[in-house]
Amino acid sequence: MYKARKFSNMMNTFSFSNYQSQILSLIGLMILSLISISSHALVANPGATCQGITGASQGSLTTTDYRNLMSDIGKYVTVAGNASGSIPLQVKITKDESSSGNVESAFEAFTNSNKTVINIKRKFPTVSDYTDITFEFRNSITLEPIFLNNVAFSAFDIDYSNNDSNKFYDYVKFSGVAASGEINSVQQTSTELNGNTSFITNYQQAGLFTGGSDGRAFNCTAKNLGTECQGSIQFPEAVKSVKVRYTNTGTLIRSSPTTQEVDISLDNYCYVPQYIFSGTVFDDNGGIPAGSADKDNADIMTPSSVYANRSNYFNGLFNPSQELGISGSTVRLVNCAKTNTTYAQSVIGSGATIGQYQFSVPISTFDGITNLCIVEERAPTIFPFYPIRTTTDNLNTGFAATKYNYPNNNFGRVIPANAALVLEKEQAPNNCNITSLTDSSLKYSKSPLSSSGDNPDIRPGQCIAYRITATNRANMPIDNFIMQDALQKKDANNATVTSVLTSPAREANVFNDGLSNGQNGTIKTISQTLPKRDKRLFYFNTKYGSTVNAQ
């Protein structure tokens, strides 16, 4: 705070010539005084340290941070700091005036001698008025309050007006909100900061204010950040917010003080870096309601089909606009090489955050292991049942010591009715003289054999051709797909006759069962990839009954 002193006009009473030497001496004294003041430039806050906090990163605001914060008052601003990204910090600054009569002359960031601070300049209408500046700290990853250790501030230009008609004693109080509740700060002292040059009294009234008990009436030059009027504090506990109150000690002769000002800097904060792993266990249904799901619906083309035009269905990606999380899974952060070594665990609950999980752990938890995976498990007894995975059950995090956030480790599942694969089996009776399994004379139908229709009763010695359609409804390929179908055998599964493979020949390079014509067994294809949103058709012909010697 700077207030110009009022001097009587000696030039009106005394001649300049008689007192020239005295005036020159006075000017010399003022110059020496200014030199003395400038020599006591700001000093480091003794509390700006992370000593005693194992593994902590140390940070403070940069000039750009101060400017960004002052341009977005009332909003959380992500600060760069100087901790190389190890402290995920957002800060919100708000101000509260005790009276609508408070006049704000300035509230801005400025830099002097490579130090950037916040200037608070006010004209208070009464002795009891104040301005509160609140710093709120939030984790930029989780968007939850973050508790910072060893938070340290300094205040500059804490002085008082020596104008007898308008005395004002600056008073700056720092209070924080810790886990235990509201706490006061502790003044930091050192010979350099609080020796004979310092004009700030001992810590009183839980705030910093000017002394004056020695009779000195000192005004600090505004915005010079000098030691004469510097006071520094540190909080003894981790805090999630700090309130700075600027007012006066109560010494005010008149009710309309001149413009007062102080400067505030956030000198230090400490934080043990946390590695955050998060994700969601979700129903990968693409927005298909459970009541509309159908395990037998292979129609992916007709616009009216619930499985048509479903780009988010069964795609292995969490689409929050259409899909929801599911409860009941257990998610563990593990050693990839020894998955029974668990570093953190979460059981997915219900409610507003259903399906979501998050681990926040320091690097010391891993005992030097950097090959970290996240494993999702689910007991089959949990209702509703989601037995089919659309993602892997084990995700490698790609951990690196300089990377602190690992989001979107998501795990997808669906109910049985939303399975990706649909198999349809159709039959077409024939007289065993067909030359092609796709002959137009064959009436493939899902209908059972009957005395009428496309599938009349079949007599021993006749044949039945089969067409099996495998439809992949999912938006991802099905790898290692093998189609199998066991031919019926008498007395097995209540069958009364035995069927054997017969001509025409099946499609080349598709089957891998080793069966020849006249043999009974299991039809089996080679392992192959079934493309996404696609289908494959498989044909074979069988002779029905006992007119051949079944093997």
SULVEN-V370935 format. One record per run of one state. SS is the DSSP state (h for helix, s for strand, l for the rest). FROM is the first residue (numbers start at 1). TO is the last residue. Records with the same first field share a line. If there is no record, write none. Layout:
BEGIN
SS=FROM-TO, FROM-TO
END
This chain:
BEGIN
l=1-9, 13-19, 40-40, 42-55, 60-62, 72-75, 79-88, 98-102, 113-114, 124-130, 140-144, 146-147, 157-159, 161-168, 179-180, 185-185, 188-190, 195-199, 201-203, 205-206, 211-225, 230-230, 235-238, 249-259, 273-274, 284-284, 286-289, 293-312, 314-324, 326-329, 336-337, 348-355, 362-362, 367-371, 378-387, 390-393, 397-404, 407-410, 415-415, 419-420, 431-444, 446-449, 451-455, 457-462, 473-477, 482-483, 487-498, 503-510, 512-521, 526-527, 531-533, 545-551
h=10-12, 20-39, 63-71, 191-194, 227-229, 290-292, 363-366, 416-418
s=41-41, 56-59, 76-78, 89-97, 103-112, 115-123, 131-139, 145-145, 148-156, 160-160, 169-178, 181-184, 186-187, 200-200, 204-204, 207-210, 226-226, 231-234, 239-248, 260-272, 275-283, 285-285, 313-313, 325-325, 330-335, 338-347, 356-361, 372-377, 388-389, 394-396, 405-406, 411-414, 421-430, 445-445, 450-450, 456-456, 463-472, 478-481, 484-486, 499-502, 511-511, 522-525, 528-530, 534-544
END
